[in-house]
């Protein structure tokens, strides 16, 4: 069931021609960081969020770049593991 929901979301929102849907996805990523675990976010949102940085629409690119500090919190880098 979750796989069907996720594939539908990806097809309709990220692969669509509407820029505001892609921007809505970026807003959903911001809300999801408060609801889900890091592992879930990395598995379901990260691969879809990164291509938005190279989007053809400037508003979407700007929103994606603004979300990068939040994405940084999802990831653990080697230096962070010891801290």
Secondary structure, DSSP 8 states (H G I E B T S, - for coil): -HHHHHHHHIIIIISSS-HHHHHHHHHHHHHHTTTS-HHHHIIIIIHHHHGGGG-SSHHHHHHHHHTHHHHHHH---HHHHH-
